[in-house]
Amino acid sequence: MDKQDLKLSKNLISSYKKRLEKEIIERSVKLKMPQNKLEEIIKNNNELINLKKVLNQLEKASESTSQSKG
């Protein structure tokens, strides 16, 4: 993956992660869930956890790509 692909992937995944978090928040508000329960759901959501891991991996790959070219 080149630098352009990494940046695009990071942006797309980050955007999806934000939309997912927003959706969870909106549904929780609609269901009148307490704030601490909402935070727990976001913290323990498997898909969000996986997205964070992928973003971290892409960040590391991006850093190594910049270092190897710089």
Backbone as a ProteinNet text record, in pm:
[ID]
protein_1_A
[PRIMARY]
MDKQDLKLSKNLISSYKKRLEKEIIERSVKLKMPQNKLEEIIKNNNELINLKKVLNQLEKASESTSQSKG
[TERTIARY]
83.7	0	87.9	58.8	136.6	73.1	140.5	99	-42.9	-75.5	-208	-316.7	-292	-387.7	-407.8	-298.2	-306.8	-391.5	-368.6	-442.8	-591.3	-622.4	-761.5	-828.3	-760.4	-814.9	-841.1	-744.8	-761.7	-882.8	-896.8	-1009	-1143.3	-1151	-1276.3	-1314.4	-1217.9	-1245.4	-1280.5	-1209.5	-1237.3	-1377.6	-1414.4	-1547.6	-1655.2	-1634	-1729	-1740.6	-1628.1	-1626.8	-1709.2	-1692.2	-1767.9	-1917.1	-1953.5	-2095.6	-2155.4	-2080	-2127.1	-2146.7	-2049	-2062.7	-2184.7	-2204.4	-2318.6	-2449.7	-2455.5	-2575.7	-2605.5	-2502	-2518.7	-2570.5	-2513.1	-2555.1	-2700.8	-2735.8	-2872.9	-2973.8	-2942	-3034.3	-3043.5	-2931.2	-2930.6	-3012.3	-3000.8	-3078.4	-3227.1	-3258.3	-3397.5	-3455.8	-3372.4	-3416.2	-3402.3	-3356.5	-3340	-3250.1	-3139.7	-3043	-2959.9	-2918.3	-2829.8	-2694	-2629.5	-2501.6	-2396.2	-2388.8	-2286.2	-2308.6	-2433.8	-2464.2	-2423.8	-2451.2	-2412.1	-2260.5	-2186.8	-2040.4	-1990.4	-2055.9	-2017.9	-2041.9	-2153.3	-2185.9	-2080.5	-2045.2	-1945.1	-1809.3	-1773.5	-1644.2	-1632.9	-1743.9	-1741	-1793.8	-1825.7	-1877.1	-1764.6	-1785.2	-1680.8	-1639.4	-1735.2	-1702.1	-1617.2	-1652	-1572.3	-1432	-1422.3	-1291.5	-1205	-1264.4	-1190	-1149.5	-1237.6	-1204.8	-1087.9	-1086.4	-975.2	-844.1	-849.4	-728.9	-676.8	-768.3	-729	-670.2	-732.3	-679.4	-539.2	-516.4	-382.1	-281.5	-322	-233.1	-200.6	-302.2	-279.5	-188.2	-203.3	-117.7	27.6	47.9	184.4	241.3	157.7	202.9	237.3	157.4	181.5	313.3	338.4	462.8	583.9	573	685.6	707.9	600.4	613.7	684.6	649	714.4	860.9	889.8	1028.6	1114.9	1060.6	1141.3	1167	1079.5	1098.9	1171.9	1177.3	1234.7	1368.7
-118.4	0	124.2	215.7	338.8	440.8	552.4	654.3	704.9	720	767.8	668.8	539.6	435.8	432.2	444.1	443.3	559.8	676	794.8	779.4	731.8	711.6	608.6	498.5	394.4	448.9	523.8	582.5	676.1	757.6	852.4	780.4	677.7	603.6	529.3	464.2	389	483.6	593.3	692.3	750.2	778.8	831.7	729.7	604.1	498.6	484.6	490.7	479	592.1	712.9	827.2	810.4	762.6	740.7	634.6	528.6	421.4	471.9	547.9	604.9	696.7	777.6	869.8	791.8	684.6	602	539.6	490.4	430.9	536.4	655.8	764.2	802.4	817.9	855.7	751.8	625.9	519.9	514.9	536	533.7	648.8	765.7	881.9	854.8	796.7	763.8	667.4	574	476	529.2	653.1	720.4	642.1	593.3	520.5	618.8	577.3	664.8	681.8	794.4	827.7	719.8	667	566.4	437.9	403.8	284.9	307.9	428.3	464.6	454.7	508.4	503.5	359.7	277.8	136	64.2	94.2	31.8	69.3	197.3	242.3	179.5	174.6	119.1	-30	-103.3	-248.9	-298.9	-207.8	-248.1	-312.5	-438.5	-513.8	-447.8	-395.7	-333.8	-208.6	-127.4	-7.9	-45.4	-149.9	-196.7	-238.3	-313.3	-357.6	-240.2	-142.7	-24.9	52.4	63.4	132.6	58.1	-74.7	-155.2	-134.7	-136.9	-119.2	20	121.1	257.5	267.1	201.6	200.2	130.9	19.9	-51.7	32.6	101.4	188	304.8	356.7	465.9	419.1	299.2	243.8	219.8	167.8	143.3	275.1	375.8	508.1	565.9	548.9	597.6	524.8	394.2	317.9	350.8	380.2	419.3	554.2	648.3	780	769.2	684.8	671.3	603.7	505.3	434.8	520.2	615.8	703.5	831.7	861.7	988.4	971.9
0	0	0	-88.5	-86.5	7.7	20.9	117.4	88.8	-37.6	-78.3	-37	-60	-22.4	128.8	203	348.9	398.6	341.9	384.5	353.3	234.7	195.4	286.4	313.6	400.7	540.4	593.5	726.7	730	626.9	622.1	614	529.7	514.5	642.4	703.3	826.2	939.9	949	1052.5	1036.2	913.9	885	923.4	888.8	923.8	1075.6	1144.7	1290.6	1353.6	1304.8	1357.2	1332.3	1212.3	1181.5	1272.6	1296.4	1383.4	1526.6	1576.4	1711	1719.2	1616.5	1613.6	1615.3	1538.6	1533.7	1670.2	1735.4	1868.7	1966.3	1960.7	2050	2024	1897.6	1863.4	1910.4	1891.2	1936	2087.9	2152.7	2299.5	2355.7	2294	2337.4	2315.1	2199.9	2168.3	2272.6	2317.1	2417.3	2560.3	2571.9	2701.3	2796.8	2741.6	2823	2903.6	3022.6	3101.2	3032	3058.2	2995	3018.7	3141.2	3170.6	3090.9	3065.9	2985.3	2839.9	2791.3	2654.9	2638.1	2732.5	2726.2	2729.6	2810.1	2820	2686.9	2622.9	2494	2390.2	2385	2287.8	2317.7	2444.4	2484.7	2451.8	2463.7	2447.5	2313.4	2222.2	2092.2	2009.8	1972	1899.8	1769	1697	1568.5	1588.6	1688.7	1717.3	1764.9	1845	1892.9	1773.6	1680.8	1562.5	1473.8	1459.9	1379.4	1440.2	1572.8	1639.4	1616.2	1622.5	1598.3	1456.2	1360.8	1220.8	1199.4	1258.9	1245.8	1304.9	1418.2	1477.9	1386.1	1326.5	1234.7	1111.9	1059.4	944.1	980.7	1101.8	1147.8	1155.4	1209.5	1217.6	1077.6	988.5	851.5	782.9	809.9	752.6	803.2	934.1	992.4	933.6	918.8	864.5	717.6	644.4	503.8	493.5	581.4	578.1	617.5	716.3	762.1	656.2	587.3	487.8	364.3	337.1	222	260.7	390.8	433.9	484.2
[MASK]
++++++++++++++++++++++++++++++++++++++++++++++++++++++++++++++++++++++

